[in-house]
Amino acid sequence: VIGTGMTPPQKIPFSAEKICMDWRQKRRPGAGLYNLGSTCYLNVILQCLTYTPPLANYLLSRQHSRFCRQQGFCMMCVMEAHVRKVLYSSASAIRPRAVIRDLKFIGEFKPDSPGDAYEFLRCTLNAMHRACQSRSTRSDVSSQETTIIHQIFGGFLRSRVTCLNCKTVSDFYKVFLDVLLKIKGASSLSTALEDLVAPRQMDKKKFFKCSKCKKKVAVSKMVTIHHEPRVFTVCLGRADNRTSKKLSQVVEYPEYLDLRPYMSEPVGEPLLYSLYAVVVHSGHTCLGGHFFCYIKASNGQWYMMNDVTVDSCGIHTVLGQQAYLLFYAR
């Protein structure tokens, strides 16, 4: 579908056919990660990305580093070395020194200052995405959306705006690598997703200029997932924007998620996803506290990863957490 914000790429840097969603090798879980100051926010994201099967398969194949011509910092090369170290190490825990050494290139993070796991995820994926781009694809926005990072984590959202005066429909498309959901009043992931795709009347502020009416008009707006990602990453927004307090309510989430009801085409075959990683934040405020995570290893078993600690656990434990980030794979 070609609409505002969607154009076909001139060049495809990475072919989707090469993506393998299942683990190529099954093994026990890898090493835990030392907390080198206040780096638990960083550790959980490194672990979740390490156990993202299509990304791990790609990094373990060394497809990037073999052809990388990046001078200086390259986030893909850093992650490739990190994933190999974690999964192949005989040690029970390792120090993610290379990532910490290059923190300033990833975002505004310092090893001795607390950080936010969601912000670190976004900055890390963006740094990896940038590392996949050649000079020729940087100028072509649509080609940028076909890197391995966008092929794994990327999808399209559609905003359908309807003029309440003449009923003219305008569609706008936007790429996403993750979805931030409002959870105030939501008891489950499904109710938060229903709220995301619910139509909204925006008649109080006439900011949209209708192409037919030729003036600014009141509109209704509906956001839907137009093209589903291979890996669906959700942040349950636990910061109350008004009070800055943490929203600590339980938001139920399933092991298997069907995205079909939230698509632009809500009728059709189910779009089933399987949960493989959960990031949890413990603490009463969003600024302090501690991050730990649960991941599903290549052997199909779940493990709690809390810095250096790696302990096996059951799915019931995983589903009973005050989740902050959820990772689902097709």
C-alpha positions in Angstrom: 0.0 0.0 0.0 1.5 3.3 -1.0 0.3 6.3 1.0 1.7 9.3 2.9 4.9 8.2 4.6 5.3 4.9 2.6 7.5 4.7 -0.6 9.1 1.6 -2.1 12.8 1.3 -1.3 15.4 2.1 -4.0 17.8 -0.4 -2.5 17.4 -3.3 -0.1 20.4 -3.7 2.1 19.1 -6.9 3.7 16.8 -9.5 2.2 13.9 -10.7 4.4 14.4 -14.2 3.1 17.6 -14.6 5.1 15.8 -14.1 8.4 15.5 -17.3 10.5 12.9 -17.0 13.3 13.9 -20.3 15.0 17.1 -21.0 16.8 19.7 -22.5 14.5 21.4 -24.1 17.5 19.9 -25.2 20.7 22.0 -24.8 23.9 21.8 -24.1 27.6 21.4 -20.5 28.6 24.5 -18.3 28.5 26.3 -16.2 31.1 24.8 -13.7 33.5 26.1 -10.1 33.4 27.9 -8.2 36.2 26.4 -4.9 37.3 29.2 -2.4 36.8 27.8 0.5 38.8 24.2 1.2 38.0 24.0 -0.9 34.8 21.0 -3.2 35.5 19.0 -1.3 32.9 21.6 -2.1 30.3 22.0 -5.7 31.3 18.3 -6.6 30.8 18.3 -5.2 27.3 21.5 -6.9 26.3 20.0 -10.2 27.6 16.7 -9.7 25.8 18.4 -8.9 22.5 20.8 -11.9 23.0 17.8 -14.2 23.2 15.9 -12.7 20.2 16.3 -15.7 17.9 16.4 -14.0 14.4 18.9 -11.4 15.7 21.1 -13.9 17.6 21.1 -16.2 14.5 22.3 -13.2 12.3 24.9 -12.0 14.8 26.3 -15.5 15.4 26.7 -16.0 11.7 29.2 -13.0 11.6 27.5 -11.8 8.4 27.9 -8.2 9.6 31.5 -8.1 10.8 32.9 -10.0 7.8 31.9 -7.1 5.5 31.9 -4.2 8.0 33.9 -1.1 6.8 32.8 1.1 9.7 35.8 3.0 11.2 35.7 3.4 15.0 32.4 2.5 16.9 30.0 0.0 15.3 27.1 -1.1 17.4 26.5 -4.2 15.3 30.1 -5.4 15.8 29.9 -4.7 19.5 26.6 -6.7 19.8 28.1 -9.5 17.6 31.0 -9.9 20.0 28.8 -9.6 23.1 26.3 -12.3 22.0 29.1 -14.7 21.1 30.8 -14.0 24.4 27.5 -14.6 26.4 26.3 -17.7 24.6 29.7 -19.4 24.2 31.2 -18.5 27.6 32.0 -21.2 30.1 31.9 -18.6 32.9 28.7 -18.1 34.9 28.9 -14.3 34.4 30.8 -11.9 32.2 31.4 -8.1 32.2 29.8 -6.2 29.3 32.8 -3.9 29.2 32.7 -3.1 25.5 29.1 -1.9 25.7 29.9 0.3 28.7 33.1 1.7 27.1 30.9 2.8 24.1 27.9 4.1 26.1 28.5 7.7 24.9 28.0 6.6 21.3 24.7 4.8 22.1 23.0 7.6 24.0 23.2 9.9 27.0 24.0 7.2 29.5 26.7 6.9 32.2 27.8 3.7 33.9 27.5 5.1 37.4 24.1 6.7 36.8 20.7 4.9 36.7 19.2 4.6 33.3 15.9 3.5 31.8 15.7 0.1 30.1 13.2 1.3 27.4 15.3 4.3 26.5 18.4 2.1 26.3 16.5 -0.4 24.1 15.5 2.3 21.6 19.0 3.9 21.5 20.6 0.5 21.0 18.3 -0.5 18.2 18.8 2.9 16.5 22.6 2.5 16.9 22.5 -1.0 15.4 20.2 0.3 12.6 22.7 3.1 11.8 25.5 0.6 11.7 23.7 -1.4 9.0 23.3 1.5 6.7 25.7 2.2 3.9 26.4 5.8 2.8 24.2 5.2 -0.3 21.1 4.1 1.8 21.4 6.9 4.4 19.9 9.4 1.9 17.0 7.0 0.9 14.6 6.9 3.8 12.7 3.9 2.5 15.9 1.8 2.1 16.8 2.6 5.7 13.6 0.7 6.7 15.0 -2.5 5.1 18.0 -3.1 7.4 18.2 -6.3 9.4 17.0 -4.3 12.5 13.9 -3.0 10.7 13.3 -6.4 9.1 13.1 -8.0 12.6 11.6 -5.3 14.8 9.9 -2.9 12.3 6.3 -2.6 11.4 4.0 0.2 10.1 1.3 2.0 11.9 -1.6 3.6 10.0 -3.3 6.8 11.2 -6.7 7.1 9.4 -8.0 10.6 9.7 -11.7 11.2 8.8 -13.0 14.8 8.2 -16.2 15.1 10.3 -17.4 17.7 7.9 -17.3 15.9 4.5 -16.2 12.4 5.6 -13.0 12.5 3.4 -10.5 9.8 4.6 -6.8 10.5 4.7 -4.2 7.7 5.6 -0.8 8.4 7.0 1.9 5.7 7.7 4.7 5.6 10.2 7.4 3.0 10.9 7.7 1.7 14.4 10.3 -0.6 16.2 8.3 -0.8 19.4 4.9 0.3 20.7 4.4 2.4 23.9 1.1 1.7 25.5 -0.8 3.7 28.1 -1.8 1.4 30.9 -3.7 3.8 33.2 -7.0 2.0 33.8 -5.9 -1.0 31.7 -6.1 -4.4 33.4 -4.5 -6.4 30.6 -2.3 -6.1 27.5 -5.4 -6.7 25.3 -7.3 -3.7 26.9 -4.3 -1.5 26.4 -4.0 -2.5 22.8 -7.8 -2.0 22.3 -7.3 1.5 23.7 -4.5 2.1 21.2 -6.7 1.3 18.2 -9.9 2.9 19.5 -11.2 5.8 17.3 -10.8 9.2 18.8 -12.7 12.4 18.0 -10.4 15.4 17.8 -12.9 18.2 17.3 -11.7 20.4 20.2 -8.6 21.4 18.3 -9.1 22.0 14.6 -5.5 21.4 13.5 -6.1 19.2 10.4 -6.5 20.8 7.0 -9.0 18.8 4.9 -7.9 18.5 1.2 -11.5 18.6 0.1 -12.9 21.3 2.5 -9.7 23.4 2.0 -9.8 24.5 5.7 -8.9 23.2 9.2 -11.6 20.9 10.4 -12.6 18.6 13.3 -11.6 15.0 12.6 -11.8 11.5 14.0 -8.5 9.6 14.1 -7.9 5.8 14.3 -4.5 4.2 14.7 -4.0 0.6 13.6 -1.1 -1.8 13.0 -0.9 -1.8 9.2 2.1 -4.1 8.7 3.0 -6.4 11.5 6.7 -6.8 12.7 8.4 -10.2 13.1 9.2 -9.2 16.7 6.6 -7.2 18.5 8.1 -5.1 21.3 5.7 -3.5 23.8 6.5 -0.9 26.6 3.8 -0.7 29.3 4.2 2.9 30.1 4.5 2.9 33.9 5.3 6.6 34.4 2.3 8.7 35.2 2.8 11.9 33.1 0.9 14.1 35.6 2.5 13.0 38.8 5.7 11.3 37.7 4.8 8.5 40.0 5.1 4.9 38.9 1.9 3.0 37.9 2.4 -0.2 39.8 -0.8 -2.0 38.8 -0.8 -5.6 37.5 -1.3 -5.7 33.7 -2.0 -9.2 32.6 -0.2 -10.4 29.5 -0.5 -13.8 27.6 2.1 -16.3 26.6 0.5 -16.3 23.1 -0.8 -13.0 21.5 -3.0 -12.6 18.5 -2.3 -9.2 16.8 -5.1 -9.6 14.2 -7.8 -7.6 16.2 -5.4 -4.5 16.2 -4.6 -4.6 12.5 -5.9 -2.3 9.7 -7.5 -5.5 8.4 -8.9 -7.0 11.6 -10.6 -9.9 9.8 -8.5 -12.9 8.6 -6.1 -15.5 9.8 -4.8 -15.1 13.3 -1.4 -13.3 13.6 0.1 -15.4 16.5 3.1 -14.3 18.5 4.9 -16.1 21.3 6.4 -14.4 24.4 10.1 -14.8 24.7 11.3 -12.1 27.0 10.0 -9.8 29.8 11.7 -6.9 31.5 10.5 -6.1 35.1 11.1 -2.9 37.1 11.0 -3.2 40.9 10.8 -0.1 43.0 8.3 2.6 43.9 9.5 5.3 41.6 10.5 5.2 37.9 13.8 7.0 38.6 15.2 4.5 41.1 14.7 0.8 41.6 16.1 -2.2 39.8 15.6 -4.0 36.5 15.7 -7.7 35.9 14.3 -9.9 33.2 13.0 -13.3 32.2 14.1 -14.9 28.9 13.2 -18.1 27.0 16.5 -19.7 26.0 17.1 -21.8 22.8 16.4 -25.0 24.8 12.8 -23.8 25.3 13.2 -23.2 29.0 12.5 -20.0 30.9 15.2 -18.3 33.1 15.2 -15.3 35.4 18.3 -13.2 34.7 19.1 -10.8 37.5 22.5 -9.3 36.7 25.0 -12.3 37.5 22.2 -14.6 38.6 20.6 -17.0 36.0 17.9 -19.3 37.5 15.4 -21.5 35.7 11.7 -20.8 36.3 8.3 -21.8 35.0 5.9 -19.9 32.7 3.5 -19.1 35.6 6.3 -17.1 37.3 7.0 -15.3 34.0 3.3 -14.4 33.5 2.9 -13.1 37.1 5.2 -10.1 36.9 4.8 -6.4 37.0 6.1 -6.2 33.4 7.6 -3.1 31.9 8.8 -4.5 28.5 7.3 -7.4 26.6 9.0 -9.2 23.6 6.9 -11.4 21.3 8.1 -13.2 18.2 6.1 -14.6 15.2 
